[in-house]
Amino acid sequence: MDEFTCISSQQALALIEQGAAIADIRDPDSFASSHITNAVHLNNDTLPDFIRDSDMDQPLIVCCYHGFSSQNAAAQLAHLGFDKVYSLNGGFEAWQAEHPDQCSR
């Protein structure tokens, strides 16, 4: 199964409030500068541990800069067995503009 759903930041916020996990695939410096609260930085090096430690049935939101790269990553994570995978439309840029109080440094 390689299916994922693109969602708005409002939909993502509702899923997060229900316990969804967030994977941020931006570069390490951008992630360190600011990210969605409770997001996990995900890259090729951290992917094996992320898969091992994750609940594949828990909803997973994938975030990038603008919402394009996250679609490829979401499809890959769905292919790897994650059941409910979402790509954040507009990426972190949209999230930060709409939910600045939901960002961590």
Secondary structure, 3 states (H helix, E strand, C coil): CCCCEEECHHHHHHHHHCCCEEEECCCHHHHHHCEECCCEECCCCCHHHHHHHCCCCCCEEEECCCCCHHHHHHHHHHHCCCCCEEEECCHHHHHHHHCHHHEEC
